[in-house]
């Protein structure tokens, strides 16, 4: 029934939706996308912050099942082969996406979002398939360990292990790009920071960060103004950071708090994506500014009418246009 309702929803002309959603939220001079506003109104709300740690795995599995069933991502234009690898002693799932046509020597190490608490390789399977086809590049998506069962730096250790597996497989650091959305973008940047601390010769070719988690403080203007009503809430983000954090000292760890950037480490070519109706918007912009101030090669692409999570909802017209746009930019650097 839910799939039927969603299929019907995406067939409704946007001009019809505007009759029902005529009162459009505005932030910093931009109006929220009408179709996005309508879709969010259809989504069931759940206050994750009320869950006990014991309840989280069960609810997580239900959310994953629901998101996979909803299928909010459009399919790639061409066939993408998938091969599952199982890495390390704990046999972490590492899914390889092989597009029909490969034009880039760079492979992409991708990390899914979900606040380090939710989601999986499967929830982002549609988007990653589309990305691999669009970029004509291999993508490897990692099922890293989640909180609160696994605190920081467990996910980072998984990412390091996956990165080294790619190198052992035959890829050189200069032929690896790291990418992720939200918590996954944080994990990508965290990996770069940690590798740079260990050996700058091992840092990847580039990083592509889609609305990254950056600062556990969660008190920027965008957090305060967009605290609720746009899928992701300020309250939930504070909860995510709390579940992920191992101890109070994490806040001064540059691989945990990206805004504590060490001015001496080497950062590769970077593209940062931000969305206008996203509580994380200001943090992503501030991180981009910190890199720019250092003299790093960084570009920020901003989509003022969209919300946190739009890359996984490309059946929305505005989201697809944005994704196609930023993948075009990504294609230029890989």
N, C-alpha and C positions, 0 to 999 in steps of 0.2 A: 504493500500500500504506500509506504514512504517513497519508494522508487517511482511509483506511478505519479504521486503528487509532484515530485521534483521534476520528472520529465515534462509534466504539464506546465509547471512553473516556467521552465526554460523556453517554452514555446510562446509564452505570453509576450506580446510586443511591449517594448519599454514605454512607449507612449501611453499604453493602457495602465501600466504600473504607476505612472506619474499622476493619474487621477486619484489613486489611493494613497500615494506617498507624496503629496503635494508640499507638505511641510518638510523641507530638506535641512538637515543639520549643516551648519557652516562653521568652518574652523580656518582661521588665518586667510580669510577671503575666498575659500574654496568650498563648494557644495559637495556633500557626500553623494557618491554614485547611487542612483535610484535603484537599480537592480540589486546592488549589494545590500542596500538598506532593506529591501523587500525580503531577500533571502535570509538575512540575519533575523528578521522578525519571525520567520518560520522555524528557526532552530530552537530545540528545547533547551532550557537553561538549567544548569546544575551548578550548585555552589561546591566546588571541589574542596574549598578550605574547611568544610565541615567534616570531611572524611578523616577517619583514623588511618594510621599507617597500614594497619591490617586490611582495611577495606580497599586501599588503593589498587592492588593488583587485579582484583575482580572488576572494579569499575573501569580500569584501564583496558582490560580485555573487551569489555562491553563497548567502550568507545571506539576501539580499533575495529571491532566487528561492524559497528554502525557506520563508521567512516568509509570502510572498504565497500560496504553495501551501497552507500549513497553514490559513489562513483561521480564525484564532482569535477574531475579532470577530464579534458578532452583526450582522445586517443591520438597517438602519433600518426603521421601521414603514411609512414612505411613500417614494415615489420621490424621489431626490435627483439633480438634473441636474448634470453635471460639464462644465466648459469649461476647456480648457488655454490659458493665456496664456504668452507667452515675453517676458521683461522684460529690458531693457538690451542693451548691446552683446554680452554673452556669452549672451544668449537663455536666461536662467534660467527653468526651468519654474515656473509659478505657477498652481496648479490652483484654480479657483473651484467651490465647492459651493453649489448653489442648491436649497433645500428646496421642496417643493410648496407649503407655507404659510410665509409670512414675516410675523412679528409684531413684529420688532425692527428699529429703524433703525440699530442698531449692527452693524458687520461685524467679523469676527474674523480676525486675522492669526495663523496657526498655524505653529509650527515643530516638526518631528518630533524625537524623541530618538534616541540611538544613540552617545553619547559624542563627538559631532562626527566620528566615524570611520565609523559604520555607518548602515544604514537609508536610507529614501528617502520621498518622497511616497507611493509605492505600498505600502510596508509599513504605513503608517498610514491608508491609504485607507478601510478599514472603519470604524475608530474615528471619523475625521473626518466621514464620511458620517452616522454615527449621531449625532454631536454636532450637525451642522447641522440634522438633522431634529428632534432633541430640543429644541434651543434656538429653532427656527424663525428662524434667522438665517443669512445668508450667511457662508461661511468660505472664506478663501484660504490654501492650504497651499503653502509655499515649498520648493523643491529647492535649498537653499543649498549652497555648496561645502564639501567635507569634507576632513579631515586624513587622513594627513600631507601629501597633495599641496598642500593649502591651509591654511596656519597662521592663527592669530589675527592680525589682525582680519578676514580675508577673509569669513567667514560673517557677521560683524556688518555689513560693508559691503553684502553682499547683502541683509540684512534692512533696512538703511536705504534701499536702492534700492527694495525692494518697498513699504516704508511710503510713500515719496514717490510711487510709482506709484499707490497707492490715493488719495492726496491729489489728484494730478493727474487721476485718474479722476472726482473729484467728491466724495469722502468728506472730511469734516472730522475733525481729530484727536479731537474730542469724540464722534465716532461710530465710533471704531476701538478695539477691545480686542485686546490681544496675549496669546497663549496658547501653551503648549508643554509637552512632557513631558521630564523629565530634561535632556539637553543643550539641547533645544528650549526648556525653561523657562528655562534659563540664558541662552539667546539672546534670549528675550523680555525678561527683566530687563536684560540687557546693552544691548539697544536702548533701553529706557526711560532707563537711566543716561546713555547717550550723547546722546540727544535732550535730556534735561534739562540737560546741560552746554552744549549748543549754543543752545537756545532753549526755555524752559519752556512757551511757548505752543504748542509742537509736540508735547508729550507726549500719549500716547493716553488714552482715557477710563478704561481699567482694565487690569490685568494678572492673568492666571489662570495660576498656576505649579504644575504637577503634578510632585511630587517633584524639585525643581530641583537640578542640580549647583550648588554654591555656592563651595566652598573647595578649592583644589588640594592643600591639606595632607593631607587624607584620614586624619586621626588622631583623629576624635571617638570617643566610646564606642560608638556604633552601628557605626561602621566597624570597630572592633576586635572587638566581640562577634559581629557578623554578617559576618565577613570572607569567608566562603565558605558554600556550601550553599543560597543563596537566589536563584539565577539570576545576580545581579550580584555580583562579588567585589571586595574591596578592592584586590587586585593589578591587576585589570583597570581599575578606576577610576584608579589611579595612572598606568597605561599610557595611558589615554585623555587625561588631562590633559597628559602628556608629549608625545603626538603633536599635540595641539592648540596647545600653547604655542609662541610664537615666540622668546622669550628670557626670561631670569631676571627681567627687570624687569616682566613681565606680572603678577607676583604682587602688585604694589602698585597695579595699575590697577583702579579700582572697577568698570569694565565687564567685567573678567576675573574678579577675585576679589570676589564679591558681598558678602562679609563685611567688606570694606574700605569700606563704605558712607560716602559723603560726607554729612555731617549737614546740609549746606546745600541740597542739590538737592531738587527737588519730585518726589514719588512719587505716582502715582495710586492710586485704590481697588484693593486687592490681595486676592486669595484664594490661599492656599498649601495644596496637598494634600500630606500625608505618609502613609507606610505604615509599620507597625510593624516589619516584617521587611525593612527596606530599609537598607543601609549609609548612605545619604544622609539618613536620617531626622533626625538631630540637627542637621545643617547647615541643612535646611529650617526646622526649628523655631527655630534661632538667627537665621536671616534674618527670620523672622516677628517674633521678639522685638525685633530691631533696629528694624524698622519701627514696631512698637507703642511702643517707648521714645521714638521721635521724635514720636509723636502722629499717625502716619499711620493711615488707615482700612484696617485689615488684619484678615483672618480666616483662621485655620488650621483645616482640616478633617483629622482624623487617622483612619486606618483601621488599627487595631492588629493585625489578623489577616492582613493582606495584604503583598505583596512588591513590589519595584521592577519596574515594567513591567505592572502589572495592568490598566491602562486599555486595553491592546491585546489583552487576553485576556478579553473580556466573555462568552465562552461558559462561563467559570467563574461559578457562581451568585453567590458572594460578590463577585466583581469587578463583575458587572452591577449588583448592589444598590448598591455603592459609587459606581459611575459615575452611575447614575440619581440618587443622592442629591446628589453634588456638582454635577451639571449643573442640578439644581433650584436650588441656591444660585447658580450662575452666571447662570441665567435671571433671577434677581431683580435683578441689577445691570446687565444689559444692556437 
